[in-house]
Amino acid sequence: MAIIQTTGPPQDTNLIQLLLLLRTAKDLGAKSVTAVVPYFAYARQMRRGRSGECVSAEVVVNLVECVGADRFVTVNAHAPEILEWFKIPVENLSAITLLANFFKQQGLEGAFSFAPDDGALDLAKEGDRVLKGGYGCLDKMRDKITGEINVVEKAFNVKDRDVVVFDDIISTGATMQTAVKILKAQKARRVYAACVHPIFAEGAFERILSAGAEGVVGTDCVSNKVNVVSVAPVIVEALQRQL
Ligand code: R5P
């Protein structure tokens, strides 16, 4: 059987519910339980950035395993390397093709696929396989203490062109805001923000639009007003695959 429970805000409540559901399914005799967690809370913290911080990704991986999950399925894990800590089989699905297909259907075939940092470059490449307008990324650095974002100046082939910026997650919106501003300053025509996990801390949506984005599109991995694209097709496919 599969238990589908995402762990977006309120993440603590949703995470506890996930653990209780998994445990109960096993207690009641389920032979094998797949945990489908489209957004995996706490998984961004895969190392101790600052002294005293918790490596929360390791804790949540251990919890899911220890309540008895037999298989784990997630979507665009921010740091796929944390999935190696699982001893059970794991699948890290991608929703980028679904997002890119949405833009293609909206007439944006040929748009430039962009990533707001080099960690997301593979997402832009995946978007480009659908949109076929080329891809690129920013060199972004974020100060661990202040959260301030700095980017290396670079010119992109975006003048008078539509651009889709793909990222795995939007939290404060500062990363996306920076990318949109730079693209608009380089005279991109329409810039759209696309993400798999629209966490959206307060003000994130407005921040991105105020930078000049035409629109913000997210998947339903996290419940939000920008849920335009459903990840159900990739989850169904994964569940139909034999282990
Ligand atoms: C960073 O590496 C991630 O891919 C996202 O770009 C980042 O977590 C987004 O955070 P925020 O919206 O707070 O800038």
Residues whose N, C-alpha, C, O or C-beta is under 5 A from the ligand:
A	BS01	R5P	G119 D167 D168 I169 I170 S171 T172 G173 A174 T175 M176
